[in-house]
Amino acid sequence: MTTAPARLDPEQLAERLESLGDTAGAVYVRALAREAEVLRGERDALATFARTVAALSGNGRTANTTLSGQARAALDTLRVTGRCPVSASRRHSAKRSGSSALTRCRHCHAHLRRS
């Protein structure tokens, strides 16, 4: 049985490429790492905004179900993390989502699989 290799830090990979004489490869790896960080930040900002909009109809602040439905659909495209980013306990709190086999977290509104 083989185990997967340990994941390299992009900076370590870039340094290794430079030591092998591949300066262009090192520059490329660093650029990809910076781009990934920017995309993670944008994804997190989008998720925060979508969670805010999705919570509006639940709090009685708006009756715009079309907008909150679109926000929930946007949240469904994002990866669900093991810890809830909104809850103080960092745990997802499942709430049934109709008759589907999925539930939605009460705090961050992400879709969760029912266990």
C-alpha positions in Angstrom: 0.0 0.0 0.0 1.4 3.4 -1.0 0.7 6.7 0.6 0.3 9.9 -1.2 3.3 12.2 -1.2 3.2 15.1 1.2 1.9 18.3 -0.3 4.6 20.8 -1.1 4.4 24.4 -0.1 4.4 26.5 -3.3 7.4 28.5 -2.0 9.3 25.3 -1.3 8.5 24.1 -4.8 9.7 27.4 -6.3 12.9 27.3 -4.4 13.5 23.7 -5.5 12.9 24.7 -9.1 15.3 27.6 -8.8 18.0 25.3 -7.3 17.5 23.1 -10.4 18.0 26.1 -12.6 14.4 26.5 -13.7 13.8 30.2 -12.9 10.8 30.5 -15.2 9.1 27.5 -13.5 9.8 29.1 -10.1 8.2 32.4 -11.2 5.2 30.5 -12.6 4.7 28.6 -9.4 4.8 31.8 -7.3 2.4 33.5 -9.7 -0.1 30.6 -9.4 0.2 30.7 -5.6 -0.6 34.4 -5.5 -3.5 33.9 -7.9 -4.9 31.1 -5.7 -4.7 33.4 -2.6 -6.6 36.1 -4.5 -9.3 33.6 -5.6 -9.7 32.2 -2.1 -10.2 35.8 -0.8 -12.8 36.5 -3.4 -14.6 33.2 -2.8 -14.7 33.9 0.9 -16.0 37.4 0.3 -18.7 36.1 -2.0 -19.7 33.4 0.5 -20.0 36.0 3.3 -22.2 38.2 1.0 -24.3 35.3 -0.1 -24.8 34.1 3.5 -25.9 37.6 4.5 -28.4 37.8 1.7 -29.6 34.2 2.3 -30.3 35.1 6.0 -32.4 38.2 5.2 -35.6 36.4 4.5 -35.1 34.2 7.6 -34.8 37.2 9.8 -37.9 38.8 8.4 -36.0 41.7 6.9 -37.1 41.1 3.4 -39.6 39.0 1.5 -37.4 38.9 -1.6 -37.4 35.1 -2.0 -35.9 35.3 -5.5 -32.8 37.1 -4.2 -32.4 34.8 -1.2 -32.9 31.8 -3.4 -30.2 33.0 -5.8 -27.9 33.5 -2.8 -28.5 30.0 -1.6 -27.8 28.6 -5.1 -24.5 30.6 -5.1 -23.6 29.1 -1.7 -24.3 25.6 -3.1 -21.6 26.0 -5.7 -19.0 26.6 -3.0 -17.2 23.8 -1.2 -18.6 23.1 2.2 -16.0 23.2 4.9 -15.9 20.9 7.9 -16.4 23.9 10.3 -19.1 26.5 10.1 -17.6 29.9 9.4 -20.5 31.7 11.1 -21.4 29.7 14.2 -19.6 30.5 17.4 -19.2 26.8 18.1 -17.8 26.3 14.6 -20.2 23.4 14.1 -22.8 23.2 11.4 -26.4 23.1 12.7 -28.6 21.2 10.3 -32.0 22.4 9.3 -34.2 20.3 7.0 -34.5 21.6 3.5 -37.9 20.4 2.3 -38.2 16.7 1.3 -34.8 16.5 -0.2 -32.0 14.2 1.1 -30.0 17.4 2.0 -30.2 19.7 4.9 -29.0 23.2 5.2 -26.9 24.7 8.0 -28.9 27.2 10.1 -25.9 29.5 10.5 -24.1 29.6 7.1 -26.9 28.1 4.9 -24.6 25.6 3.2 -26.1 22.4 2.0 -25.1 19.4 4.1 -25.7 15.7 3.5 -28.0 14.0 6.0 -26.2 11.3 7.9 
